[in-house]
Amino acid sequence: MGINTERDIEANMQIGPTDQGMVRIFVEAGGVEIPMDFTAEEAEEIAEEILTAAKSVRG
């Protein structure tokens, strides 16, 4: 499975700060919960990667 492999899976995603000073991306799909915690700097890097990908697909 790669980034270009399509799947018919519904997932819920939440993003927000934790009480421990981290940024959490929380994904739930098919009864599986995946909490991913990042420092503010890591979260900013992820946000930049998302923006870069969005700009790329816009052309």
Short mmCIF file of the C-alpha atoms (twelve columns), coordinates in Angstrom:
data_MODEL
# 
_entry.id   MODEL 
# 
loop_
_atom_site.group_PDB 
_atom_site.id 
_atom_site.type_symbol 
_atom_site.label_atom_id 
_atom_site.label_alt_id 
_atom_site.label_comp_id 
_atom_site.label_asym_id 
_atom_site.label_seq_id 
_atom_site.Cartn_x 
_atom_site.Cartn_y 
_atom_site.Cartn_z 
_atom_site.pdbx_PDB_model_num 
ATOM 1  C CA . MET A 1  0.000   0.000  0.000   1 
ATOM 2  C CA . GLY A 2  1.362   3.381  -0.965  1 
ATOM 3  C CA . ILE A 3  0.314   6.991  -1.108  1 
ATOM 4  C CA . ASN A 4  -1.378  6.452  -4.480  1 
ATOM 5  C CA . THR A 5  -3.275  3.306  -3.479  1 
ATOM 6  C CA . GLU A 6  -6.975  4.089  -3.161  1 
ATOM 7  C CA . ARG A 7  -8.960  2.549  -0.300  1 
ATOM 8  C CA . ASP A 8  -12.658 2.615  0.493   1 
ATOM 9  C CA . ILE A 9  -12.244 3.272  4.218   1 
ATOM 10 C CA . GLU A 10 -13.992 5.929  6.251   1 
ATOM 11 C CA . ALA A 11 -11.921 7.631  8.922   1 
ATOM 12 C CA . ASN A 12 -12.356 10.451 11.380  1 
ATOM 13 C CA . MET A 13 -9.520  12.837 12.138  1 
ATOM 14 C CA . GLN A 14 -9.203  15.391 14.904  1 
ATOM 15 C CA . ILE A 15 -6.338  17.828 15.401  1 
ATOM 16 C CA . GLY A 16 -5.739  19.885 18.524  1 
ATOM 17 C CA . PRO A 17 -3.498  20.706 21.449  1 
ATOM 18 C CA . THR A 18 -3.022  18.339 24.381  1 
ATOM 19 C CA . ASP A 19 -2.735  19.281 28.039  1 
ATOM 20 C CA . GLN A 20 0.907   18.158 27.813  1 
ATOM 21 C CA . GLY A 21 1.853   20.923 25.341  1 
ATOM 22 C CA . MET A 22 1.815   18.720 22.250  1 
ATOM 23 C CA . VAL A 23 -0.204  18.840 19.044  1 
ATOM 24 C CA . ARG A 24 -2.210  15.667 18.562  1 
ATOM 25 C CA . ILE A 25 -3.504  14.236 15.305  1 
ATOM 26 C CA . PHE A 26 -6.056  11.615 16.286  1 
ATOM 27 C CA . VAL A 27 -7.301  9.216  13.606  1 
ATOM 28 C CA . GLU A 28 -10.054 6.639  14.117  1 
ATOM 29 C CA . ALA A 29 -11.023 4.107  11.474  1 
ATOM 30 C CA . GLY A 30 -12.695 0.735  11.720  1 
ATOM 31 C CA . GLY A 31 -12.490 0.651  15.498  1 
ATOM 32 C CA . VAL A 32 -8.764  1.429  15.494  1 
ATOM 33 C CA . GLU A 33 -7.622  4.641  17.199  1 
ATOM 34 C CA . ILE A 34 -4.261  6.189  16.351  1 
ATOM 35 C CA . PRO A 35 -3.133  9.143  18.481  1 
ATOM 36 C CA . MET A 36 -0.018  10.867 17.137  1 
ATOM 37 C CA . ASP A 37 1.643   13.569 19.250  1 
ATOM 38 C CA . PHE A 38 4.024   16.173 17.859  1 
ATOM 39 C CA . THR A 39 5.972   19.133 19.184  1 
ATOM 40 C CA . ALA A 40 4.881   22.533 17.901  1 
ATOM 41 C CA . GLU A 41 7.866   22.562 15.545  1 
ATOM 42 C CA . GLU A 42 7.037   19.121 14.152  1 
ATOM 43 C CA . ALA A 43 3.393   20.139 13.683  1 
ATOM 44 C CA . GLU A 44 4.491   23.232 11.739  1 
ATOM 45 C CA . GLU A 45 6.661   21.046 9.477   1 
ATOM 46 C CA . ILE A 46 3.677   18.741 8.842   1 
ATOM 47 C CA . ALA A 47 1.473   21.753 8.073   1 
ATOM 48 C CA . GLU A 48 4.065   23.023 5.573   1 
ATOM 49 C CA . GLU A 49 4.166   19.598 3.892   1 
ATOM 50 C CA . ILE A 50 0.373   19.589 3.588   1 
ATOM 51 C CA . LEU A 51 0.378   23.093 2.093   1 
ATOM 52 C CA . THR A 52 3.125   22.144 -0.349  1 
ATOM 53 C CA . ALA A 53 1.163   19.069 -1.477  1 
ATOM 54 C CA . ALA A 54 -2.019  21.150 -1.897  1 
ATOM 55 C CA . LYS A 55 -0.155  23.701 -4.020  1 
ATOM 56 C CA . SER A 56 1.320   20.883 -6.102  1 
ATOM 57 C CA . VAL A 57 -2.033  19.383 -6.999  1 
ATOM 58 C CA . ARG A 58 -3.417  22.807 -7.888  1 
ATOM 59 C CA . GLY A 59 -0.698  23.134 -10.514 1 
# 
